[in-house]
Amino acid sequence: MSQSFQSAYQEEESRLREVIVEIDRQLERLRSIPVYTGHDFTEQVLEAGREEKRQALAKSLPEPYFGRLDFQENGTGEKKPLYIGKVGFDKEEAGDHPMVIDWRAPVASLFYSFTGGTEPASFEAPEGLIEGLVYLKRNVVIRKQILERVSDTYNRESGGPAVNDEFLVYRLGENKDNRLRDIVSTIQAEQDKIIRAAKNTALIIQGVAGSGKTTVALHRLAYLLYQYKEQVHAEKMIIFAPNLMFLDYISDVLPELGVGDIQQRTFGDWAAELLGIELFSGDHAQTLHRWFESEPGRGTPDVNDEVSGRYKGSLRLMGLIRRFVERMERNALPDEDFSPWDGAVLKREAIAEWFEQEYKPYPLAKRKERLLARLHRWIEMELKKSPSGAVMKERKKKASQREKAYANRWPKFEPLALYKQLFGASKAAGAWVEELSAEIPADVLKATRKDLKQNIVREEDLPALLYFHCLLNDITGEQRFDHIVIDEAQDFSPFQVAVLDLFVRGHSFTILGDLSQGIHAYRGVHAWEEMSSLFKEEETAYFALTRSYRSTMEIIEFANGILEKGVGSDLLAVPVFRSGDAVRLIPYASGSSRTKDLKRAMESLIAKDYRTVAILTRTLLEAEALHEELRAAWPELNLIDGSEGTYQGGYSVLPVYLSKGLEFDAVIVADADAGHYAEKAWDAKLMYVGCTRALHELWLLHGEARPSYVTAEASDITAIGWP
Ligand SMILES: Nc1ncnc2c1ncn2[C@@H]1O[C@H](COP(=O)(O)OP(=O)(O)OP(=O)(O)O)[C@@H](O)[C@H]1O
């Protein structure tokens, strides 16, 4: 141990003791104050503040901070060490500078944005730009109040080189359990820019596999809550993610960051609940079967803008619905006057005046509701003019029948009813409806009509139904969001985002995805312009994350090869300098069974003490069969089939298309051969998704011929055969 390291360690050790004593002191004082349970509002607010502090301090006690930055602000002549942690707090004596600074505070941004060199650094504070010199950037690992590691990634005294990746590489080398974790101690400058971007912008982020998109989005939510305390509320934020298992997988990060109450949903669940409709239960399985299960090896079916998912997610359909509702509005008012009994008449012109002038500002369903309520009041007034009680009774009876009949002559302003009309699944309001329906691609029209006649609503129908809902009804304050995160956004459609934009204040979006992983291209976007064009130029910003943090250099280079050769993409990942074992290509032994080889691969990797190991098959059927065969060897082996609500970690078998978003210490791609993966960009994307799930080790087992994008020769990054 060098002398300077020893003194740094001792210095940090004594500082840690000082901080822990202070936290203990503050906690003790707070705990000694009796909890207020009375009705005085001021006291209640004070108690809530104390409770928040108690919790924050207790949470920070085991690991009060993770970083230190020595900074000298211009003109101060004083170099100050700033300690950065998940929770900030001051010494109790007034006038002392913070003991620990919250990682989201403006000054803490320096810890992340500073990339080295001797030039002055700056950060944006509420009072303006602050400039100064950075002397030291230090990472410390504290666990259960014990200082475990001190790592200087920049030291001005030693010549001011670039910040090094030593600590990052150490962190990335750790094995993972079954949950995504926070990265506050190692957020990188390119990620920090996204986390701290202004709130009222639709951020679109293209990030290569493993670039931290999901992680960054979660940290951004924590940042927005801190920075825009008054405008943003946790319960008014929502994260849309692809499935419940993925939501479970990411569910620890926000609590780790001290953030609760943020809604985490799938788009389907959220939209169906809002609309009060039930989705067809077989939809998911049918869709996956159609696109991923039917003919492995022969290549996934071709996709164009006329396939159902693409069309129903398009702005073309959105425009069509808008025109449909406009026509509906023009044709809504019945042609005749209203007569509650013979001799009494309310002229159509008078009703039109209410509908077209007075109630115009209201959405359509509300306009109808108000109009009919007013009509009812008019009837009551007229009834009062009756010459006798008997006549009044007679008239009332008649009026009630005619009022009902009149109301029935109005269209039903209900999303599903109108959607059915548009697709010809129920009686149309006029010939004009057919004119509009003719614009829908014939195959889509036919299949959807058939579905709707049987009351089958699929997930792909939801953007249209939601849009109908928005055109017909007010969006209530309760339904509105302060911020929306869309993860795996390459699988979202422009129509989905356009509708969500109606639900969010100030176009406040974080939209993240990777076009290279667009394996649901039958419904998702093919270029980010499809989404950015929904917003005005000043309302949107685009970021690209090119560095990949998940996998070793070998794995990333191998996966880049798949992208280049198989997808023709130039969205290649730049690895962090973390080297591991070569990617292994292993032919199945002739004469031996494939299962035996896969079992052997699994055994070898488990023997290396990896905590999460997965075998990825091309289809679910294959995963099920393999799971059945291997269960005897590993009773705890999980089968992931898309129906589960939680992610278990450990050892798993799953079809490759369900692995998206997840990661494993070691991955075995089964059947990486031409019999399972065709020479098609889409199949190459599937292979890319599979390979980029591996953190430390990747093995591909295969039959005779491999697709051309799976590299054949042994090299620095690939090894052939068993170790
Ligand atoms: N700055 C960082 N420091 C440490 N680890 C990081 C950092 N950024 C990302 N990671 C790690 O890299 C891995 C990938 O992160 P994440 O899943 O958020 O990426 P992604 O871009 O959403 O991936 P994909 O699109 O491939 O699913 C995670 O293990 C995450 O903890």
The ligand as an SDF file (V2000), in Angstrom:
LIG
                    3D

 31 33  0  0  0  0  0  0  0  0999 V2000
  -22.7780    4.8100  -15.3180 N   0  0  0  0  0  0  0  0  0  0  0  0
  -22.9160    3.5460  -14.9990 C   0  0  0  0  0  0  0  0  0  0  0  0
  -22.2290    3.0150  -13.9820 N   0  0  0  0  0  0  0  0  0  0  0  0
  -22.3660    1.7010  -13.6420 C   0  0  0  0  0  0  0  0  0  0  0  0
  -23.1720    0.8500  -14.2680 N   0  0  0  0  0  0  0  0  0  0  0  0
  -23.8770    1.3360  -15.2950 C   0  0  0  0  0  0  0  0  0  0  0  0
  -23.7890    2.6850  -15.7140 C   0  0  0  0  0  0  0  0  0  0  0  0
  -24.6350    2.8540  -16.7420 N   0  0  0  0  0  0  0  0  0  0  0  0
  -25.2080    1.6760  -16.9690 C   0  0  0  0  0  0  0  0  0  0  0  0
  -24.7510    0.7600  -16.0920 N   0  0  0  0  0  0  0  0  0  0  0  0
  -25.1280   -0.6580  -16.0000 C   0  0  0  0  0  0  0  0  0  0  0  0
  -25.2390   -1.1560  -17.3160 O   0  0  0  0  0  0  0  0  0  0  0  0
  -26.2870   -2.1110  -17.3740 C   0  0  0  0  0  0  0  0  0  0  0  0
  -27.2470   -1.7210  -18.4550 C   0  0  0  0  0  0  0  0  0  0  0  0
  -28.0830   -0.6850  -18.0190 O   0  0  0  0  0  0  0  0  0  0  0  0
  -29.5610   -0.5480  -18.5350 P   0  0  0  0  0  0  0  0  0  0  0  0
  -30.2740   -1.8380  -18.4290 O   0  0  0  0  0  0  0  0  0  0  0  0
  -30.1470    0.6520  -17.8940 O   0  0  0  0  0  0  0  0  0  0  0  0
  -29.2480   -0.2410  -20.0700 O   0  0  0  0  0  0  0  0  0  0  0  0
  -30.2040   -0.1440  -21.3230 P   0  0  0  0  0  0  0  0  0  0  0  0
  -29.5920    0.8450  -22.2310 O   0  0  0  0  0  0  0  0  0  0  0  0
  -31.6030    0.1170  -20.8670 O   0  0  0  0  0  0  0  0  0  0  0  0
  -30.0480   -1.5990  -21.9010 O   0  0  0  0  0  0  0  0  0  0  0  0
  -30.8240   -2.4250  -23.0130 P   0  0  0  0  0  0  0  0  0  0  0  0
  -31.3740   -1.5000  -24.0320 O   0  0  0  0  0  0  0  0  0  0  0  0
  -29.7680   -3.3080  -23.5690 O   0  0  0  0  0  0  0  0  0  0  0  0
  -31.8500   -3.2150  -22.2700 O   0  0  0  0  0  0  0  0  0  0  0  0
  -26.8980   -2.1700  -15.9900 C   0  0  0  0  0  0  0  0  0  0  0  0
  -26.3110   -3.2320  -15.2920 O   0  0  0  0  0  0  0  0  0  0  0  0
  -26.4930   -0.8570  -15.3720 C   0  0  0  0  0  0  0  0  0  0  0  0
  -26.3970   -0.9320  -13.9710 O   0  0  0  0  0  0  0  0  0  0  0  0
  1  2  1  0
  2  3  1  0
  2  7  2  0
  3  4  2  0
  4  5  1  0
  5  6  2  0
  6  7  1  0
  6 10  1  0
  7  8  1  0
  8  9  2  0
  9 10  1  0
 10 11  1  0
 11 12  1  0
 11 30  1  0
 12 13  1  0
 13 14  1  0
 13 28  1  0
 14 15  1  0
 15 16  1  0
 16 17  2  0
 16 18  1  0
 16 19  1  0
 19 20  1  0
 20 21  2  0
 20 22  1  0
 20 23  1  0
 23 24  1  0
 24 25  2  0
 24 26  1  0
 24 27  1  0
 28 29  1  0
 28 30  1  0
 30 31  1  0
M  END
$$$$
